[in-house]
Amino acid sequence: MWHHQPPLYDEPLFISNMPLFNRYGLSATFLREMDNQAPGPLYELMHYPLQAITHMQPPGLRMVNIVLLWCIILFLAIILKRQYNLGWEQALVPALSMMALPVVWPVAGMALTEIPPMCCAMLSVLLLQRALACEGRSWFLLLFTLLAGVALGLAIWGRSPFLVMVPAAGLLLWQQAQRRQRWIIVCLYVSVGLAMSVPVFLIWHGLMPPKQALVTAEGFKIWHGILAFAYGGLLTLIIAPRWFYFNRRIAWLLVATMLILTLLNITLLHYTDTPMTAVVKRIGSNVFVHIFSSLVPPLLATAALYFGVCSLLRTWEERHQPFTLFMLASGFLLLLSCAKITHLFSSRYVAQATPFLVLGMMGFDKISYGKCVRFAIGAGLGLVSLESYFSFH
């Protein structure tokens, strides 16, 4: 809020499309001519009515995402309150975990494109939860489902990876397939979301604007998916460390896995692509950089494997809770979608999964002094991360 630097990092790329939106509106021409922007038109759609207030310049421009983050926290609190029959204080504390996740601070403190679709996705979940509670009251059921589908469509407009909510919604039918109205809710919800997003993809002839597709490689990069799951594991230590199974035997298995992967990396793989390599090169010697780049990839791969196995087992434990399965599947699929982003890896992409992880892991969280310490450490790291964008540009 106190930084008044002109737009930096990716902010100028998104702002540059606003004159095009002002001229053509939400039209096929605008969708085809969008430049230097992989996300869809939600960013422009959301900022368009606020231009008279923000003037599309900091700090007003950045305040929009801060307000939307607090909306996400409010939506999370309402969802948790209804899902677990909690009081407001009990629901608000885990919802505030969003503020303790370092990856959330940069996307919320800058005028980037991740927070708007995250907000729409949580609004969609809130409305869908309300629709599920209205089974037996047809008109309310249809109204809330339609609104939830529209919010889903907006989320997909903001970031195409939110398409993963479509298959994940099928888990709401898990052990509920005999309920006719549940089928109506899921089918209508998915249909409305796709009816809004598919025409955009048809205009683009793909999942991103044509001009951006020309500079983005196709295929998959598995390492980016591994990094996303490693980050997801680190975030889970803040949200709900009890999500992990741990004992002495598991500790030895983790050490053995780390040693095996390190040996493979040194002798065969020679993988050195790690986060923060550029920073380490600036502050460390060549020997330190070599050691760092040789040891960190096996460490991250071990963390990703550990988190993945624990998540499979914990998800199976939650198999009698369709709504929780929907949240967990959405979060994990969003992490997995990072493997489709081949040109670079960014913690911003991981941030998109965080609200789903908070909701899905609620049963493994509890208010304690340890949580306060984790909250303080995570928020401190987030603040440092955000400040680094302003300090080094």
C-alpha positions in Angstrom: 0.0 0.0 0.0 2.9 2.4 0.8 4.8 1.6 -2.5 4.1 4.1 -5.2 6.5 2.8 -7.9 5.1 2.8 -11.4 3.9 -0.6 -12.7 6.6 -3.3 -12.6 7.3 -6.9 -13.2 4.3 -8.3 -15.2 2.0 -5.4 -14.2 2.7 -3.3 -17.4 1.9 -6.3 -19.6 -1.7 -6.6 -18.3 -2.3 -2.8 -18.0 -1.3 -2.5 -21.7 -4.4 -4.4 -22.8 -6.8 -2.0 -21.0 -7.0 0.5 -23.9 -7.8 -2.4 -26.2 -10.6 -3.5 -23.9 -11.9 0.1 -23.6 -12.1 0.3 -27.4 -13.6 -3.2 -28.2 -15.1 -4.4 -25.0 -15.5 -8.1 -24.3 -15.6 -9.0 -28.0 -14.0 -11.5 -30.3 -11.7 -8.8 -31.6 -10.4 -8.0 -28.1 -9.9 -11.7 -27.3 -7.9 -12.3 -30.5 -5.8 -9.1 -30.2 -4.8 -9.5 -26.5 -1.0 -9.4 -26.3 1.6 -10.4 -23.7 -1.1 -12.0 -21.5 -1.7 -15.7 -21.1 -4.7 -15.3 -18.7 -8.2 -14.5 -20.1 -10.3 -11.3 -20.0 -11.3 -11.4 -16.3 -8.5 -9.0 -15.3 -9.7 -6.3 -17.8 -13.4 -7.0 -17.0 -12.8 -6.5 -13.3 -10.6 -3.4 -13.6 -12.8 -1.7 -16.3 -15.5 -0.2 -13.9 -12.8 0.8 -11.4 -10.7 2.9 -13.8 -12.2 6.2 -12.6 -11.0 5.3 -9.0 -7.7 3.5 -9.6 -6.7 5.4 -12.9 -4.9 2.1 -13.7 -1.9 3.2 -11.7 -0.4 2.3 -8.3 -1.3 2.3 -5.5 -5.0 2.2 -6.3 -4.4 -0.5 -9.0 -2.8 -2.8 -6.4 -5.5 -2.1 -3.8 -8.0 -4.1 -5.9 -6.2 -7.4 -5.3 -5.8 -6.6 -1.6 -9.6 -6.1 -1.3 -10.2 -9.3 -3.3 -7.9 -11.3 -1.0 -10.0 -10.2 2.0 -13.1 -11.3 0.0 -11.4 -14.7 -0.4 -10.8 -14.9 3.3 -14.4 -14.0 4.0 -15.7 -16.6 1.6 -13.4 -19.2 3.1 -14.7 -18.4 6.6 -18.4 -18.7 5.5 -17.7 -22.0 3.7 -15.9 -23.4 6.8 -18.6 -22.2 9.1 -21.3 -23.9 7.2 -19.3 -27.1 6.3 -18.1 -27.8 9.9 -20.9 -26.0 11.9 -18.4 -23.7 13.5 -18.7 -20.3 15.2 -17.3 -17.3 13.4 -14.1 -17.1 15.4 -13.4 -20.8 14.8 -14.0 -20.4 11.1 -12.1 -17.1 10.6 -8.8 -18.3 12.1 -8.2 -21.1 9.6 -9.4 -18.8 6.8 -6.8 -16.3 7.8 -4.2 -19.0 7.1 -4.2 -17.4 3.6 -2.2 -14.5 5.1 0.4 -17.0 6.4 1.2 -18.5 3.0 4.3 -16.7 1.5 3.2 -17.4 -2.1 0.0 -15.4 -1.6 1.7 -12.1 -0.7 3.2 -11.3 -4.1 0.0 -12.1 -6.1 -2.1 -10.1 -3.6 0.2 -7.2 -3.1 0.8 -6.5 -6.8 -1.7 -5.9 -9.7 -1.3 -9.5 -11.1 -3.9 -11.9 -12.5 -4.1 -14.7 -10.0 -6.2 -13.2 -7.2 -9.3 -12.3 -9.3 -9.9 -15.9 -10.5 -9.1 -17.2 -7.1 -11.8 -14.9 -5.7 -14.3 -16.1 -8.3 -13.5 -19.7 -7.7 -14.2 -19.3 -3.9 -17.4 -17.5 -4.7 -18.3 -20.4 -6.9 -17.6 -22.9 -4.2 -19.6 -20.8 -1.7 -22.6 -20.7 -4.0 -22.3 -24.3 -4.9 -22.2 -25.3 -1.2 -25.4 -23.2 -0.8 -27.0 -25.1 -3.7 -26.1 -28.5 -2.1 -27.8 -27.3 1.1 -31.0 -26.5 -0.9 -31.7 -30.0 -2.2 -35.4 -30.4 -1.9 -36.1 -26.7 -2.8 -35.9 -26.7 -6.5 -36.0 -23.0 -7.3 -33.3 -22.0 -4.8 -31.3 -25.0 -5.9 -31.4 -23.9 -9.5 -30.7 -20.2 -8.7 -27.6 -21.0 -6.6 -26.3 -23.5 -9.0 -26.6 -21.1 -11.9 -24.8 -18.4 -10.0 -22.1 -20.9 -9.0 -21.6 -21.9 -12.6 -21.3 -18.2 -13.7 -18.6 -17.7 -11.0 -16.8 -20.8 -12.2 -16.9 -19.5 -15.8 -15.4 -16.2 -14.6 -12.7 -18.0 -12.8 -11.8 -19.9 -15.9 -11.8 -16.6 -17.9 -9.2 -15.4 -15.4 -7.0 -18.4 -15.5 -7.6 -21.5 -17.7 -6.1 -23.9 -15.1 -9.4 -23.4 -13.1 -10.9 -25.7 -15.7 -9.8 -28.5 -13.3 -12.8 -27.7 -11.2 -15.0 -29.2 -13.9 -13.8 -32.8 -13.5 -13.2 -32.3 -9.8 -16.9 -31.5 -9.4 -17.7 -35.0 -10.4 -16.5 -36.1 -7.0 -19.6 -34.5 -5.5 -21.5 -37.5 -6.9 -19.2 -39.9 -5.0 -21.5 -42.1 -2.9 -24.3 -39.8 -3.9 -25.1 -41.1 -7.3 -28.6 -42.2 -6.3 -29.7 -38.6 -5.5 -31.3 -37.1 -8.6 -31.0 -33.5 -7.5 -27.3 -34.0 -6.9 -26.9 -34.9 -10.5 -28.9 -31.8 -11.5 -26.6 -29.6 -9.5 -23.3 -31.0 -10.8 -24.4 -31.2 -14.4 -25.9 -27.7 -14.4 -22.9 -26.3 -12.6 -20.4 -27.8 -15.0 -22.6 -26.9 -18.1 -22.8 -23.2 -17.2 -19.1 -22.9 -16.4 -18.2 -24.6 -19.8 -20.8 -22.6 -21.7 -19.1 -19.4 -20.6 -15.5 -20.6 -21.2 -15.6 -22.8 -24.2 -16.6 -20.0 -26.7 -13.5 -18.0 -25.5 -11.3 -21.0 -26.2 -12.9 -21.5 -29.6 -12.1 -17.9 -30.5 -8.5 -18.4 -29.3 -8.2 -21.9 -30.9 -6.7 -23.0 -27.7 -6.5 -22.3 -23.9 -4.7 -18.9 -24.3 -4.8 -15.9 -26.6 -3.2 -16.6 -30.0 -0.4 -14.0 -29.7 0.7 -15.6 -26.3 0.4 -19.1 -27.7 3.0 -18.2 -30.3 5.7 -17.7 -27.6 4.7 -20.5 -25.3 6.0 -24.0 -25.8 3.6 -26.9 -26.0 3.8 -30.2 -24.2 4.6 -30.8 -20.5 7.5 -30.2 -18.2 7.2 -32.7 -15.4 9.8 -30.9 -13.2 7.4 -28.0 -12.9 4.7 -30.3 -11.6 7.2 -31.7 -9.1 8.2 -28.2 -8.0 4.5 -27.4 -7.5 4.0 -30.4 -5.2 7.1 -29.6 -3.3 5.8 -26.1 -2.7 2.4 -27.5 -1.8 4.1 -29.7 0.8 5.9 -26.7 2.3 2.6 -24.7 2.4 0.9 -27.7 4.1 3.5 -27.4 6.9 2.0 -24.0 7.6 -1.7 -24.9 7.0 -1.9 -28.3 8.7 1.3 -30.2 9.5 -0.8 -33.1 10.9 -1.6 -33.8 7.2 1.8 -35.6 7.1 2.3 -39.1 8.4 5.6 -39.1 10.4 7.5 -41.5 12.6 11.1 -42.7 12.9 10.7 -45.2 10.0 9.3 -42.6 7.7 12.2 -40.3 8.6 14.7 -42.9 7.6 12.8 -43.6 4.4 12.9 -39.9 3.6 16.7 -39.7 4.2 17.2 -42.8 2.0 15.0 -41.4 -0.8 17.0 -38.1 -0.6 20.3 -39.9 -0.8 19.2 -42.1 -3.8 17.9 -39.1 -5.7 21.0 -37.1 -5.0 23.2 -40.0 -6.3 21.0 -40.3 -9.4 21.2 -36.5 -9.9 25.0 -36.4 -9.6 25.7 -39.4 -11.8 22.9 -39.5 -14.4 20.4 -36.7 -14.3 22.6 -33.6 -13.7 19.5 -31.6 -13.0 20.3 -28.1 -11.7 17.1 -26.1 -12.5 16.1 -24.9 -9.0 14.2 -21.9 -7.6 16.4 -19.0 -6.3 19.4 -20.1 -8.4 19.8 -16.6 -9.7 19.8 -15.2 -6.2 22.3 -17.8 -5.0 24.6 -17.0 -8.0 24.7 -13.3 -6.9 25.6 -14.0 -3.3 27.6 -17.3 -3.4 30.8 -18.7 -4.8 30.9 -21.1 -7.7 31.5 -24.0 -5.4 28.5 -23.1 -3.3 26.3 -22.6 -6.4 27.3 -26.1 -7.7 26.6 -27.8 -4.3 23.3 -25.9 -4.1 22.1 -26.8 -7.6 23.1 -30.4 -7.1 21.4 -31.0 -3.7 18.3 -28.9 -3.9 16.5 -30.7 -6.8 16.7 -34.1 -5.0 15.5 -32.4 -1.8 12.5 -30.8 -3.6 11.7 -34.1 -5.4 11.7 -35.9 -2.0 9.4 -33.3 -0.5 7.1 -33.6 -3.5 7.0 -37.4 -3.3 6.4 -37.3 0.5 3.6 -34.7 0.1 2.0 -36.7 -2.8 2.0 -40.0 -0.9 0.6 -38.4 2.2 -2.1 -36.6 0.2 -3.2 -39.8 -1.5 -3.6 -41.6 1.9 -5.3 -38.6 3.6 -7.6 -38.2 0.7 -8.6 -41.8 1.0 -9.4 -41.2 4.7 -11.7 -38.4 3.6 -13.5 -40.6 1.0 -16.8 -40.3 2.8 -16.9 -36.5 2.4 -17.7 -35.6 -1.2 -17.3 -31.8 -0.7 -13.9 -32.3 0.9 -12.9 -34.6 -2.0 -14.0 -31.8 -4.4 -11.8 -29.3 -2.7 -8.7 -31.6 -2.4 -9.0 -32.7 -6.1 -9.3 -29.1 -7.3 -6.2 -28.1 -5.3 -4.1 -31.0 -6.3 -5.1 -30.7 -10.0 -4.2 -27.0 -9.9 -0.8 -28.0 -8.6 -0.5 -30.7 -11.3 -1.4 -28.2 -14.0 1.9 -26.4 -13.4 3.5 -29.2 -15.5 1.6 -27.8 -18.5 3.3 -24.4 -18.1 6.5 -25.2 -19.9 8.2 -21.7 -20.4 8.8 -21.0 -16.7 7.9 -21.9 -13.1 6.5 -19.4 -10.6 5.2 -19.7 -7.1 2.3 -17.5 -8.4 0.9 -20.6 -10.1 1.0 -22.6 -6.8 -0.8 -19.7 -5.0 -3.9 -20.5 -7.1 -4.4 -23.8 -5.2 -4.0 -22.4 -1.7 -7.7 -21.7 -0.9 -8.6 -25.3 -1.9 -5.9 -26.6 0.3 -7.1 -24.5 3.3 -10.6 -25.9 2.8 -9.6 -29.5 2.2 -7.2 -29.8 5.1 -9.4 -28.1 7.7 -9.9 -31.4 9.5 -6.2 -31.6 10.2 -5.8 -28.1 11.5 -6.2 -26.8 15.0 -5.7 -23.6 16.8 -2.5 -23.7 18.9 0.6 -21.8 19.9 2.4 -23.7 17.2 0.0 -22.4 14.6 0.6 -18.8 15.8 4.4 -19.4 15.3 3.8 -20.9 11.9 1.5 -18.0 11.0 4.1 -15.4 12.0 7.0 -17.1 10.1 4.9 -17.6 7.0 3.6 -14.1 7.0 7.1 -12.7 7.6 8.5 -14.7 4.6 5.5 -13.5 2.5 6.2 -9.9 3.4 9.9 -10.3 2.6 9.0 -11.9 -0.7 6.7 -9.1 -1.7 9.1 -6.4 -0.6 11.8 -8.0 -2.8 9.8 -7.3 -5.9 9.7 -3.6 -5.0 13.3 -3.4 -3.7 15.0 -5.0 -6.7 13.1 -3.3 -9.5 
